[in-house]
């Protein structure tokens, strides 16, 4: 039968046979290449590259990678990063505090806010959405020029718990792509979910993208309920006892004018109480040490 088919197809049969051999040779080369790399690295690359054009694959791929990550939790992966749990606060005992500012809407209060930080020689962490950066590129550039740290706050400030895995993936990746040209590097590993809305599914997708969720231990309440006065925000932070402030991660919002007006007094009181304001990455390092 094989000879009959071969004679009937003539050169077409031979061409097909050659193509098939080339495909098999190529597959063998790929298998030899894959054998040289750790499974965690390959799975991570597969997620990052394939989900961009085949988002339906993300749940299965991400689950597979997490199985590999969970088996190596706390160990250094081939990419040189560690899998880390969510950060809610730093360690107590060093009188460090991280002031963080979320930017998803509004920019009017930013110049006053940045001026207060410059005058006090304080560095903080700003979590920016991609849309905010796209709308206010000069404001984002000023944050960077002032030496402030930047984290990923998603693209559109959506509640990520309501989105599919593929959409969560795109929210985080698209924001990072918008911020990188201004920041000069990736926002990894710092990520904060908009509204603080996250669940295990959101955290798993973020982890698959090599991000660590940064929550907070003290909310200024500057965006909760009715508008707050600057005196309310000052008291909300500075009336806290030392054990609450020590190692705290404090949540503020960039677009709030009362926050900008309150900041100089907050910084003055924290300094008088011998607290040092640090960026999140420094707080994480201190916490691990």
N, C-alpha and C positions, 0 to 999 in steps of 0.2 A: 504493500500500500504506500509506504514511504517513497519508493522509487517511482511509482505511478504519479504521485503528487509532485514529486521533484521534476519529472519530465514535463508534466503539464504546465507547471508554473515557470519552468526554465530559469532565466536570470532573476526573476522576482523571488523565487524560492531562495536562491543563493544570497540575495541582498537581505532578505528577512533573517536568514541564518546568521549573517555577519552582524546585523544590528542587534540581534538577540545576544550574541556573544559579547558585544561591546557593552550592552546593558548589564549583563552578568558580571563582566570584569569591573565595571564601575561600581556596582553594588558591593563586590568583594573589597574594593579599595575603601569604600565608605565604612564597611564593617571593621577593617583593619585600623582606620583612623579613629573610630569611636572607641575601640578597645584600649586606646592609649589614654583616654580621659576619664576622670571620675564621673560616676553616674549623675551626681547632683549638678555638676557643671553643665552636662549635656542637656538635662531636663530643663534647667533654667534658660539656656539658650533657645531651646525649642519653644518654650512659652513666649519669651520676649519677641522672637522673630516671626513665629507662625500666627500668634493671636492677632497680630496687626491686620492680617488679611484673611484669617479664618477664626474670628472670635468665638464661633461655636465650639472650637476645640478647647478653649481656655479652661472650663471647669474640670474636664478630665485630666488635662496636662498639669494644671495647677495642683490638683489633688495628688497626682503622681509625684510631683516635685516635693510637696509637703511631706509625703511619706518618707522621702529620702532625707528631708531636712529634720524631721522629727527623730529619725534614727541617729542624727548627728548633732542634736541640739547642744548648743554651747561650744561646739567644736568649730574650728576654722575650715570653711569650705574652700574649694579650689579657686573661687573668685576672690579670696582674701577677705571675706566679710563673715561676720558672725550672725547667727539667727538670734534675735533678741526679743524679749517680751515688751509689752507696752510700758511706757514710762508715764507715771502719774506724778511723781515727785522725786527729788534727789534724797541723798542720805542726810540725816541730821548730824549735827556736831561740828560742822565747818562754817556755819553762818553764811551759806551761799543761797542765793535766791535768783530764779530766772524769770524775768518779765518777758512775756510773749504778746505779740500783737497780730491779730488776724485781720487780713485785708480781703474783703469780698465785695465791698460796696463803699463808695465815697472816698474822697481824698482831701477835702478842705482842711481837715485838722492836722494833716501830716506835717507840713512845715513847722508848726509850733511844737509838735511832738518830737520831731527830729532835733529841733533846736534845744529842747530840754535835755535830751540824751547827750548831745554834743557838749553842752555847758557842764554837765556832770561827768563827762568822760565815761559814759556807760554804754556798754554794748548789749544788745538784746537780740531776740530771734523773732523774725517776721514771717508769718505763714501767709503766702500770697496765692490767690487763685490765678489761673492762666488768663481768664477774661479780664481781671483787674490789671494785670501787667500789660495786656494788649491795649486796654483803654487808656492806661496812665503810664506809658513807658518811661517818661521823664521822672516820674515819682519813684518808680522802681529803680531807675538808675541812681537816684539820689540816695536811696536806702543802701545800695551797694557801695556808692562812693563814700558813705559815712562809715563803712566797715561793719555794718550790721549783718547778722546771719539770716539766711533765708531758708524756709522750709516749704514743702509742697502742701497746698490746701485744696487740691483738685482744680479742675478746669472751670466749672460753672457754679460752684457753691451749691451743688445739689445734695440732697439727702442720699448718701450712697447706699443706705440700707434698702432703698426702694428700687435700686438699679440692678440689672443683670451683672454677672461676673464680667462679661465682655465690656459693658459700659463702665464699670468701675475701673477696669484696666485702662480704658481709653481716657477717662477723666484724669487719672494720675499721670499717665504717659504724656498726654497733650499739655498738661500744665507744666511738666518738667521741660518739654520741648520749647515752650514759650519763655520760660524763665532762664534757661541755660545761656542764650546769647547775651543776656544782660548780666547775669551773675558770673559767667565765665566758667561754670562747672555745673554738675548735676545737683539737684536738691537732695539726692539720697544721702543719708538714710532718714531724713527728717520729714515726717508726714503727720498732718493733723486733719482728721475728717471734718468737713463742714458741720457746724452745729454740735460737734462732738458726737455725731450720730454714727456709731459703728457697732458691728456685731462680729461674730467669729468669721463670717464669710468675707466681710470687708477687710478684716485684719489678715486673713489668709491671702487674699489677692495682693494686698499691700506688701506682705512679707515675700510673696513670690517675685515681686518687683524690687526686692531688697530694701524696703522701707521699714522703719520702726515707728509705730504709732506714738505720738506725743500728746498726752491728755493734759490735765491740769489738776492741781490740788486746791486752788483758791480762785474763784471767779469774782472779778470786780463787779459783775452784774451791770456793766455799762451798756449792755444791749438787751437786757431782760426787763420786760414790763415797761412801765412809764419811764420817760427820760429822767436821768439821774443828774443831780448837781455835782459840781466838782468837789464840794465839801463832803458829799456822801461817799464819793469814790475814794477820797483821801482816807476817810474814817474806815471805810470797808477794808482797806488794806492795812493801814497803820495801827488800827485798834486790835489787830490780831496779836496773841501772845507769841513769844519767841519760838515756842515749840511748833507753832503752826507755820511761821515764816521761815524757819530754818529748813532749807532744802526745798522750799515751795516752788511750784511752777504756777505763775499768776497769769490769768487770761484777761487781756484787754482787746479793744478793737480800734483799728486805725482811723476809721471815719467818725469817731465820737469826739466832739469838741470838748465836752466836760472832762474826758480822759486826758486830753492834751493839756488842759488848764490845771488839772490835778497833779500831773506828773512831776513838776519841779518840787512840790511839797512832799510828795511820796518819796522821791529820791533823797531829799534832804533828811527826812526822818529816818529812812532806812540806813543812811550813812551814819547818822548820829547814834543809831542803835548797833553799829558795827556789823552791818550786813553788807556783803559784797554781791553786786549784781553781775551775773555771768550769762553767757549764751548757753543754749540747751546742750550743744555738743560738749561743752566743758562740764556741765552738770552730769551728763551721762558718764564721762570718763571718770569724774570724781566718785560717782556712785559705784562704778565697777571696781575702782581701786579701794 
